[in-house]
Amino acid sequence: MIDSIEHQSPITTGAWRAPITNFLAFAEQAFLDEVALAAKKDPIQFRLALLDKAKASPTGAIKYDIDRMKGVINLSAEKSGWGTKKI
């Protein structure tokens, strides 16, 4: 069962696109980070490996562009300096 409580807030959400989905995406990605940590894998490489597996052996209908998703992950890692030591 899911309960919902409406909360009046001074923060507007009208300009956000699908504000609830943003929070759900955070929860999903944080969970993937936890799984990667438990598996002793780099979170970026873990995600890329999952996408490779989905592309090589899909389960059900894939309604997203795997190569595009991998491109976004790789670009994000590059732009953030993932894997490089910062002082």
ROMI-935095 format. One line per field, with one value per atom (N, C-alpha, C): residue in three letters; atom name; x, y, z. Coordinates in nm, 4 decimals. Layout:
BEGIN
rest <- [ala,...];
atom <- [CA,...];
X <- [X,...];
Y <- [Y,...];
Z <- [Z,...];
END
This chain:
BEGIN
rest <- [met,met,met,ile,ile,ile,asp,asp,asp,ser,ser,ser,ile,ile,ile,glu,glu,glu,his,his,his,gln,gln,gln,ser,ser,ser,pro,pro,pro,ile,ile,ile,thr,thr,thr,thr,thr,thr,gly,gly,gly,ala,ala,ala,trp,trp,trp,arg,arg,arg,ala,ala,ala,pro,pro,pro,ile,ile,ile,thr,thr,thr,asn,asn,asn,phe,phe,phe,leu,leu,leu,ala,ala,ala,phe,phe,phe,ala,ala,ala,glu,glu,glu,gln,gln,gln,ala,ala,ala,phe,phe,phe,leu,leu,leu,asp,asp,asp,glu,glu,glu,val,val,val,ala,ala,ala,leu,leu,leu,ala,ala,ala,ala,ala,ala,lys,lys,lys,lys,lys,lys,asp,asp,asp,pro,pro,pro,ile,ile,ile,gln,gln,gln,phe,phe,phe,arg,arg,arg,leu,leu,leu,ala,ala,ala,leu,leu,leu,leu,leu,leu,asp,asp,asp,lys,lys,lys,ala,ala,ala,lys,lys,lys,ala,ala,ala,ser,ser,ser,pro,pro,pro,thr,thr,thr,gly,gly,gly,ala,ala,ala,ile,ile,ile,lys,lys,lys,tyr,tyr,tyr,asp,asp,asp,ile,ile,ile,asp,asp,asp,arg,arg,arg,met,met,met,lys,lys,lys,gly,gly,gly,val,val,val,ile,ile,ile,asn,asn,asn,leu,leu,leu,ser,ser,ser,ala,ala,ala,glu,glu,glu,lys,lys,lys,ser,ser,ser,gly,gly,gly,trp,trp,trp,gly,gly,gly,thr,thr,thr,lys,lys,lys,lys,lys,lys,ile,ile,ile];
atom <- [N,CA,C,N,CA,C,N,CA,C,N,CA,C,N,CA,C,N,CA,C,N,CA,C,N,CA,C,N,CA,C,N,CA,C,N,CA,C,N,CA,C,N,CA,C,N,CA,C,N,CA,C,N,CA,C,N,CA,C,N,CA,C,N,CA,C,N,CA,C,N,CA,C,N,CA,C,N,CA,C,N,CA,C,N,CA,C,N,CA,C,N,CA,C,N,CA,C,N,CA,C,N,CA,C,N,CA,C,N,CA,C,N,CA,C,N,CA,C,N,CA,C,N,CA,C,N,CA,C,N,CA,C,N,CA,C,N,CA,C,N,CA,C,N,CA,C,N,CA,C,N,CA,C,N,CA,C,N,CA,C,N,CA,C,N,CA,C,N,CA,C,N,CA,C,N,CA,C,N,CA,C,N,CA,C,N,CA,C,N,CA,C,N,CA,C,N,CA,C,N,CA,C,N,CA,C,N,CA,C,N,CA,C,N,CA,C,N,CA,C,N,CA,C,N,CA,C,N,CA,C,N,CA,C,N,CA,C,N,CA,C,N,CA,C,N,CA,C,N,CA,C,N,CA,C,N,CA,C,N,CA,C,N,CA,C,N,CA,C,N,CA,C,N,CA,C,N,CA,C,N,CA,C,N,CA,C,N,CA,C,N,CA,C,N,CA,C,N,CA,C,N,CA,C];
X <- [0.0838,0.0000,0.0887,0.0480,0.1220,0.0329,0.0883,0.0171,0.0749,-0.0075,0.0369,-0.0148,0.0711,0.0321,0.0670,-0.0304,-0.0038,0.0518,0.1644,0.2314,0.2400,0.1889,0.1991,0.3399,0.4050,0.5426,0.5590,0.6451,0.6725,0.7614,0.8139,0.9003,0.8130,0.8250,0.7444,0.8093,0.7250,0.7764,0.7258,0.6555,0.5974,0.6984,0.8169,0.9169,0.9942,0.9805,1.0502,0.9748,1.0465,0.9818,0.9711,0.8514,0.8247,0.9007,0.8687,0.9471,0.9517,0.8462,0.8478,0.9463,0.9524,1.0441,1.1883,1.2194,1.3556,1.3983,1.3090,1.3407,1.3530,1.2683,1.2740,1.4053,1.4466,1.5730,1.6894,1.6863,1.7925,1.7961,1.6794,1.6741,1.7277,1.6898,1.7384,1.8895,1.9425,2.0852,2.1659,2.1126,2.1796,2.1829,2.0750,2.0709,2.1757,2.1874,2.2899,2.4304,2.4531,2.5821,2.6085,2.5061,2.5196,2.5496,2.4822,2.5053,2.6471,2.6909,2.8268,2.9291,2.9062,2.9962,3.0031,2.8873,2.8826,2.9543,2.9482,3.0144,3.1609,3.2065,3.3445,3.3769,3.2807,3.2955,3.2880,3.3539,3.3424,3.1985,3.1298,2.9898,2.9670,3.0600,3.0456,3.0580,3.1635,3.1837,3.0714,3.0177,2.9059,2.7842,2.7522,2.6379,2.6607,2.7825,2.8120,2.8023,2.8484,2.8396,2.6936,2.6107,2.4679,2.4034,2.4403,2.3853,2.4359,2.5637,2.6171,2.5405,2.5137,2.4391,2.2973,2.2331,2.0975,2.0952,2.2000,2.2059,2.2340,2.3244,2.3625,2.2545,2.1848,2.0849,1.9634,1.8824,1.7700,1.6645,1.6052,1.4941,1.3729,1.2789,1.1629,1.1948,1.1014,1.1169,1.2068,1.3054,1.3919,1.3377,1.2925,1.2298,1.3185,1.4477,1.5421,1.6631,1.7394,1.8571,1.9794,2.0237,2.1335,2.2615,2.2911,2.4132,2.4089,2.2920,2.2781,2.2990,2.2421,2.2598,2.4067,2.4750,2.6171,2.6955,2.6564,2.7211,2.7050,2.5864,2.5607,2.6462,2.6530,2.7344,2.8811,2.9302,3.0712,3.1020,3.0129,3.0338,3.0308,2.9377,2.9300,3.0568,3.1059,3.2299,3.3468,3.3527,3.4611,3.4548,3.3377,3.3231,3.3446,3.3135,3.3301,3.4698,3.5508,3.6848,3.6847,3.5841,3.5709,3.6981,3.7454,3.8626,3.9945,3.9894,4.1121,4.1176,4.2362,4.2521,4.2472,4.1721,4.1616,4.2255,4.2794,4.3395,4.2359];
Y <- [-0.1174,0.0000,0.1243,0.2240,0.3493,0.4611,0.5405,0.6565,0.7815,0.8813,1.0076,1.1206,1.2161,1.3339,1.4562,1.5410,1.6636,1.7673,1.8236,1.9230,2.0540,2.1592,2.2905,2.3433,2.3822,2.4277,2.5581,2.6470,2.7699,2.7461,2.6263,2.5939,2.5493,2.6191,2.5829,2.4675,2.3839,2.2707,2.2761,2.3814,2.3905,2.3845,2.4395,2.4413,2.3103,2.2239,2.0964,2.0005,1.9138,1.8125,1.6854,1.6411,1.5191,1.5173,1.6078,1.6168,1.4872,1.4094,1.2841,1.1865,1.1842,1.0946,1.1280,1.2552,1.2943,1.2277,1.2268,1.1657,1.0141,0.9544,0.8109,0.7741,0.8529,0.8273,0.8331,0.9286,0.9364,0.8092,0.7627,0.6412,0.5211,0.5083,0.3967,0.4022,0.5185,0.5316,0.5146,0.5633,0.5438,0.3949,0.3240,0.1799,0.1093,0.1489,0.0892,0.1148,0.2331,0.2617,0.1647,0.1389,0.0464,-0.0953,-0.1383,-0.2721,-0.2827,-0.1797,-0.1794,-0.1845,-0.1096,-0.1095,-0.2489,-0.3119,-0.4461,-0.5479,-0.5270,-0.6164,-0.5795,-0.4742,-0.4245,-0.3867,-0.3184,-0.2740,-0.1223,-0.0649,0.0778,0.1047,0.2023,0.2281,0.2572,0.3273,0.3569,0.2287,0.1517,0.0273,-0.0722,-0.0698,-0.1570,-0.1262,0.0013,0.0416,0.0051,0.0324,0.0016,-0.1493,-0.2297,-0.3753,-0.4215,-0.3609,-0.3957,-0.3620,-0.2480,-0.2096,-0.3019,-0.3415,-0.4372,-0.5688,-0.6139,-0.7391,-0.7266,-0.6122,-0.5906,-0.5894,-0.5354,-0.5300,-0.6683,-0.7426,-0.8745,-0.9794,-0.9682,-1.0687,-1.0009,-0.9322,-0.8569,-0.9478,-0.8975,-0.9650,-0.8752,-0.9172,-0.8334,-0.7254,-0.6350,-0.5266,-0.4181,-0.3768,-0.2657,-0.1412,-0.0475,0.0728,0.1953,0.1722,0.2819,0.2506,0.3525,0.3386,0.3123,0.1876,0.1483,0.2235,0.2366,0.3082,0.4540,0.5154,0.6544,0.6640,0.5686,0.5684,0.5515,0.4619,0.4425,0.5701,0.6382,0.7636,0.8690,0.8765,0.9731,0.9401,0.8124,0.7713,0.8039,0.7681,0.7959,0.9452,1.0250,1.1693,1.2297,1.1831,1.2316,1.1986,1.0763,1.0357,1.1220,1.1461,1.2284,1.3713,1.4331,1.5732,1.5921,1.4882,1.4995,1.4636,1.4117,1.3697,1.2399,1.1558,1.0296,0.9462,0.8945,0.8082,0.8828,1.0158,1.0923,1.1447,1.1503,1.1975,1.3496,1.4006,1.5456,1.5802,1.6977,1.7418,1.8151];
Z <- [0.0000,0.0000,0.0000,-0.0743,-0.0825,-0.0294,0.0597,0.1116,0.0489,0.0368,-0.0190,0.0683,0.0929,0.1703,0.0876,0.0644,-0.0100,0.0853,0.0464,0.1298,0.0523,0.1091,0.0478,0.0696,-0.0376,-0.0287,-0.1054,-0.0563,-0.1295,-0.2517,-0.2656,-0.3788,-0.4957,-0.6067,-0.7233,-0.7992,-0.8555,-0.9336,-1.0769,-1.1120,-1.2449,-1.3582,-1.3365,-1.4435,-1.4530,-1.3524,-1.3555,-1.4456,-1.5084,-1.5904,-1.5073,-1.4818,-1.4066,-1.2737,-1.1800,-1.0566,-0.9761,-0.9766,-0.9011,-0.9643,-1.0972,-1.1664,-1.1331,-1.1129,-1.0767,-0.9457,-0.8475,-0.7191,-0.7329,-0.8146,-0.8379,-0.9065,-1.0036,-1.0732,-0.9750,-0.8832,-0.7820,-0.6993,-0.6552,-0.5737,-0.6514,-0.7775,-0.8598,-0.8763,-0.9071,-0.9315,-0.8021,-0.6916,-0.5628,-0.5277,-0.5587,-0.5354,-0.6211,-0.7488,-0.8348,-0.7795,-0.7236,-0.6601,-0.5450,-0.4643,-0.3513,-0.3999,-0.5058,-0.5607,-0.6160,-0.6880,-0.7424,-0.6294,-0.5237,-0.4087,-0.3461,-0.3277,-0.2696,-0.3583,-0.4898,-0.5856,-0.6067,-0.5368,-0.5504,-0.6954,-0.7580,-0.8974,-0.9032,-1.0016,-1.0282,-1.0737,-1.0166,-1.0523,-1.2004,-1.2632,-1.4064,-1.4878,-1.4609,-1.5335,-1.5071,-1.3865,-1.3508,-1.4376,-1.4515,-1.5342,-1.6814,-1.7307,-1.8702,-1.8962,-1.8014,-1.8161,-1.8174,-1.7337,-1.7340,-1.8680,-1.9243,-2.0543,-2.1650,-2.1579,-2.2561,-2.2484,-2.1273,-2.1079,-2.1631,-2.1397,-2.1900,-2.3427,-2.4024,-2.5484,-2.6078,-2.5457,-2.5972,-2.5743,-2.4632,-2.4278,-2.3649,-2.4469,-2.3915,-2.3284,-2.2238,-2.1588,-2.1751,-2.2569,-2.2834,-2.3842,-2.4007,-2.4979,-2.4408,-2.5182,-2.4778,-2.5455,-2.4640,-2.5170,-2.4984,-2.5028,-2.4905,-2.5767,-2.6074,-2.6929,-2.6043,-2.6017,-2.5151,-2.5491,-2.6767,-2.7151,-2.6710,-2.6786,-2.6344,-2.4828,-2.4087,-2.2634,-2.2268,-2.2967,-2.2710,-2.3034,-2.4099,-2.4462,-2.3384,-2.2803,-2.1731,-2.0512,-2.0157,-1.9003,-1.9253,-2.0432,-2.0752,-2.0773,-2.1355,-2.1402,-1.9994,-1.9179,-1.7797,-1.7028,-1.7211,-1.6534,-1.6999,-1.8297,-1.8851,-1.8316,-1.8391,-1.7981,-1.6478,-1.5692,-1.4235,-1.3778,-1.4702,-1.4326,-1.3535,-1.3780,-1.3047,-1.3206,-1.2091,-1.2127,-1.2036,-1.1977,-1.1828,-1.0390,-0.9857,-0.8488,-0.8457,-0.7516,-0.7317,-0.5981,-0.5902,-0.4620,-0.3821];
END
